[in-house]
Amino acid sequence: MAYVIFDTETTGLSPQTGDRMIEIAAVRVFNGQITKEIFQSFINPQRPLSAGASRVNGITADMLVGAPPAAEVIPKFLQFVGQDTLVAHNAEFDLDFLEAEMRLLGLDPAQLPGNICTVELARAKLPELERHNLDALIQHFGIQFERRHRALDDVLATAKVFVQLHEEAPSLF
C-alpha cells in the first residue's frame, strides 16, 4: 500500500480568516519504506506573511518572491498524490488548508483520497506518552532530523514516525 506523507507551512493558523499556504511538501511511503519520490514547493500566498508565521517556520517574504501561486502548485501536488492515502501529523490542520486552497481554485475537496493522522495513530498505539506532538514522537523513536517547521523536514520526520507506528501496530492500518 502507498501513502503520501505531507505537510504545509502557512501565513497563519486559519484558512477561514484568509490565511494561505506558503509551502507544501510530500514524500511517498510504499510497502513500509520511505521512497525517493518527493514533492516540495513554495507557494506565493498573494497576501502578506505574518511576522509570527515567519518566526515559526523561518520562511520570509523574500523567500516567496517568484514562487508559483497555488493555482500552479496544488494541481501538481494532487497529481503527485494520485489515489494514495494522505498522511499528516495533526492532519486536520493541513487538510483544512489544502481543502481551502482547492476550493479557491474551484476544485472539489471530495476528490481527495482517504487520510490518516499520525497524532491519532500515536494516541492509539502509545497511550502511555504524555504528549503526541511531532517533537515528542521524534524523541520517543530516536529519530534524527535537521530542523523543524519547514515542510520537507517535517514530512521526512513524520514519514519516519509513520513507518515506526506502522511496524509496531500494523493492525491500526
LINRA-V578581 format. One record per residue. N is the residue number from 0. RES is the residue in three letters. SS is DSSP state (H for helix, E for strand, C for the rest). PHI is phi in whole degrees, 0 to 359 (999 if undefined). D_FIRST is the distance of its C-alpha to the first C-alpha in Angstrom with 2 decimals. Layout:
n:N res:RES ss:SS phi:PHI d_first:D_FIRST
n:N res:RES ss:SS phi:PHI d_first:D_FIRST
This chain:
n:0 res:MET ss:C phi:999 d_first:0.00
n:1 res:ALA ss:E phi:249 d_first:3.80
n:2 res:TYR ss:E phi:230 d_first:6.79
n:3 res:VAL ss:E phi:244 d_first:10.41
n:4 res:ILE ss:E phi:274 d_first:12.92
n:5 res:PHE ss:E phi:222 d_first:16.30
n:6 res:ASP ss:E phi:210 d_first:19.92
n:7 res:THR ss:E phi:234 d_first:23.20
n:8 res:GLU ss:E phi:242 d_first:26.81
n:9 res:THR ss:E phi:223 d_first:29.44
n:10 res:THR ss:C phi:282 d_first:33.19
n:11 res:GLY ss:C phi:185 d_first:33.39
n:12 res:LEU ss:C phi:258 d_first:31.82
n:13 res:SER ss:C phi:217 d_first:31.97
n:14 res:PRO ss:H phi:293 d_first:31.06
n:15 res:GLN ss:H phi:292 d_first:33.45
n:16 res:THR ss:H phi:257 d_first:36.32
n:17 res:GLY ss:C phi:98 d_first:35.42
n:18 res:ASP ss:C phi:293 d_first:33.36
n:19 res:ARG ss:C phi:230 d_first:30.99
n:20 res:MET ss:E phi:284 d_first:28.12
n:21 res:ILE ss:E phi:238 d_first:29.40
n:22 res:GLU ss:E phi:203 d_first:26.29
n:23 res:ILE ss:E phi:219 d_first:22.56
n:24 res:ALA ss:E phi:215 d_first:20.00
n:25 res:ALA ss:E phi:204 d_first:16.26
n:26 res:VAL ss:E phi:221 d_first:13.96
n:27 res:ARG ss:E phi:268 d_first:10.40
n:28 res:VAL ss:E phi:246 d_first:8.30
n:29 res:PHE ss:E phi:231 d_first:5.91
n:30 res:ASN ss:C phi:51 d_first:5.63
n:31 res:GLY ss:C phi:77 d_first:8.12
n:32 res:GLN ss:E phi:242 d_first:10.29
n:33 res:ILE ss:E phi:284 d_first:12.03
n:34 res:THR ss:E phi:273 d_first:12.56
n:35 res:LYS ss:E phi:267 d_first:15.92
n:36 res:GLU ss:E phi:280 d_first:14.81
n:37 res:ILE ss:E phi:233 d_first:17.02
n:38 res:PHE ss:E phi:238 d_first:18.75
n:39 res:GLN ss:E phi:205 d_first:22.01
n:40 res:SER ss:E phi:202 d_first:25.14
n:41 res:PHE ss:E phi:286 d_first:28.23
n:42 res:ILE ss:C phi:225 d_first:29.28
n:43 res:ASN ss:E phi:287 d_first:32.94
n:44 res:PRO ss:C phi:282 d_first:33.31
n:45 res:GLN ss:C phi:55 d_first:36.61
n:46 res:ARG ss:C phi:198 d_first:38.16
n:47 res:PRO ss:C phi:295 d_first:39.55
n:48 res:LEU ss:C phi:265 d_first:37.45
n:49 res:SER ss:C phi:287 d_first:38.71
n:50 res:ALA ss:H phi:297 d_first:40.12
n:51 res:GLY ss:H phi:297 d_first:38.12
n:52 res:ALA ss:H phi:296 d_first:34.77
n:53 res:SER ss:H phi:297 d_first:35.96
n:54 res:ARG ss:H phi:296 d_first:36.98
n:55 res:VAL ss:H phi:288 d_first:33.55
n:56 res:ASN ss:H phi:260 d_first:31.37
n:57 res:GLY ss:C phi:74 d_first:34.03
n:58 res:ILE ss:C phi:271 d_first:33.58
n:59 res:THR ss:C phi:252 d_first:36.99
n:60 res:ALA ss:H phi:302 d_first:38.27
n:61 res:ASP ss:H phi:299 d_first:39.23
n:62 res:MET ss:H phi:291 d_first:35.65
n:63 res:LEU ss:H phi:265 d_first:34.77
n:64 res:VAL ss:C phi:298 d_first:37.65
n:65 res:GLY ss:C phi:83 d_first:36.35
n:66 res:ALA ss:C phi:291 d_first:32.78
n:67 res:PRO ss:C phi:290 d_first:31.35
n:68 res:PRO ss:E phi:284 d_first:31.43
n:69 res:ALA ss:H phi:304 d_first:28.50
n:70 res:ALA ss:H phi:301 d_first:29.24
n:71 res:GLU ss:H phi:268 d_first:28.06
n:72 res:VAL ss:H phi:281 d_first:25.24
n:73 res:ILE ss:H phi:299 d_first:23.35
n:74 res:PRO ss:H phi:300 d_first:22.78
n:75 res:LYS ss:H phi:293 d_first:21.48
n:76 res:PHE ss:H phi:297 d_first:19.11
n:77 res:LEU ss:H phi:298 d_first:17.86
n:78 res:GLN ss:H phi:294 d_first:17.49
n:79 res:PHE ss:H phi:300 d_first:15.46
n:80 res:VAL ss:H phi:294 d_first:13.05
n:81 res:GLY ss:C phi:60 d_first:12.89
n:82 res:GLN ss:C phi:254 d_first:10.76
n:83 res:ASP ss:C phi:290 d_first:8.03
n:84 res:THR ss:E phi:293 d_first:8.69
n:85 res:LEU ss:E phi:279 d_first:11.72
n:86 res:VAL ss:E phi:227 d_first:12.63
n:87 res:ALA ss:E phi:211 d_first:16.29
n:88 res:HIS ss:C phi:271 d_first:18.97
n:89 res:ASN ss:C phi:61 d_first:21.38
n:90 res:ALA ss:H phi:306 d_first:19.16
n:91 res:GLU ss:H phi:303 d_first:22.09
n:92 res:PHE ss:H phi:299 d_first:24.18
n:93 res:ASP ss:H phi:293 d_first:21.87
n:94 res:LEU ss:H phi:294 d_first:20.85
n:95 res:ASP ss:H phi:302 d_first:24.58
n:96 res:PHE ss:H phi:291 d_first:25.41
n:97 res:LEU ss:H phi:299 d_first:22.72
n:98 res:GLU ss:H phi:296 d_first:23.78
n:99 res:ALA ss:H phi:296 d_first:27.42
n:100 res:GLU ss:H phi:296 d_first:27.08
n:101 res:MET ss:H phi:298 d_first:25.43
n:102 res:ARG ss:H phi:299 d_first:28.33
n:103 res:LEU ss:H phi:298 d_first:30.84
n:104 res:LEU ss:C phi:267 d_first:29.51
n:105 res:GLY ss:C phi:77 d_first:29.73
n:106 res:LEU ss:C phi:261 d_first:25.98
n:107 res:ASP ss:C phi:271 d_first:24.61
n:108 res:PRO ss:H phi:300 d_first:22.22
n:109 res:ALA ss:H phi:296 d_first:21.08
n:110 res:GLN ss:H phi:283 d_first:19.08
n:111 res:LEU ss:C phi:294 d_first:16.66
n:112 res:PRO ss:C phi:288 d_first:13.20
n:113 res:GLY ss:C phi:297 d_first:12.67
n:114 res:ASN ss:E phi:217 d_first:13.08
n:115 res:ILE ss:E phi:228 d_first:13.18
n:116 res:CYS ss:E phi:253 d_first:16.32
n:117 res:THR ss:H phi:290 d_first:16.52
n:118 res:VAL ss:H phi:295 d_first:20.17
n:119 res:GLU ss:H phi:295 d_first:19.52
n:120 res:LEU ss:H phi:299 d_first:17.00
n:121 res:ALA ss:H phi:295 d_first:19.68
n:122 res:ARG ss:H phi:298 d_first:22.40
n:123 res:ALA ss:H phi:288 d_first:20.79
n:124 res:LYS ss:H phi:273 d_first:20.07
n:125 res:LEU ss:C phi:234 d_first:23.08
n:126 res:PRO ss:C phi:296 d_first:25.85
n:127 res:GLU ss:C phi:287 d_first:28.47
n:128 res:LEU ss:C phi:288 d_first:27.89
n:129 res:GLU ss:C phi:290 d_first:30.52
n:130 res:ARG ss:C phi:232 d_first:28.43
n:131 res:HIS ss:C phi:236 d_first:24.75
n:132 res:ASN ss:C phi:287 d_first:25.14
n:133 res:LEU ss:H phi:297 d_first:23.35
n:134 res:ASP ss:H phi:299 d_first:26.46
n:135 res:ALA ss:H phi:295 d_first:26.68
n:136 res:LEU ss:H phi:288 d_first:23.11
n:137 res:ILE ss:H phi:301 d_first:23.63
n:138 res:GLN ss:H phi:294 d_first:26.81
n:139 res:HIS ss:H phi:303 d_first:25.43
n:140 res:PHE ss:H phi:271 d_first:22.78
n:141 res:GLY ss:C phi:67 d_first:25.26
n:142 res:ILE ss:C phi:277 d_first:23.19
n:143 res:GLN ss:C phi:273 d_first:25.26
n:144 res:PHE ss:C phi:211 d_first:25.31
n:145 res:GLU ss:C phi:278 d_first:27.78
n:146 res:ARG ss:C phi:206 d_first:28.55
n:147 res:ARG ss:C phi:246 d_first:27.43
n:148 res:HIS ss:C phi:68 d_first:27.55
n:149 res:ARG ss:C phi:235 d_first:26.54
n:150 res:ALA ss:H phi:306 d_first:23.28
n:151 res:LEU ss:H phi:292 d_first:21.74
n:152 res:ASP ss:H phi:297 d_first:23.05
n:153 res:ASP ss:H phi:293 d_first:21.74
n:154 res:VAL ss:H phi:297 d_first:18.25
n:155 res:LEU ss:H phi:294 d_first:18.23
n:156 res:ALA ss:H phi:294 d_first:19.67
n:157 res:THR ss:H phi:296 d_first:17.26
n:158 res:ALA ss:H phi:298 d_first:14.25
n:159 res:LYS ss:H phi:294 d_first:16.11
n:160 res:VAL ss:H phi:297 d_first:16.82
n:161 res:PHE ss:H phi:301 d_first:13.27
n:162 res:VAL ss:H phi:298 d_first:12.28
n:163 res:GLN ss:H phi:298 d_first:15.51
n:164 res:LEU ss:H phi:297 d_first:14.97
n:165 res:HIS ss:H phi:296 d_first:11.60
n:166 res:GLU ss:H phi:294 d_first:13.52
n:167 res:GLU ss:H phi:278 d_first:16.47
n:168 res:ALA ss:C phi:216 d_first:15.14
n:169 res:PRO ss:H phi:299 d_first:11.90
n:170 res:SER ss:H phi:292 d_first:13.71
n:171 res:LEU ss:H phi:282 d_first:13.65
n:172 res:PHE ss:C phi:255 d_first:10.04
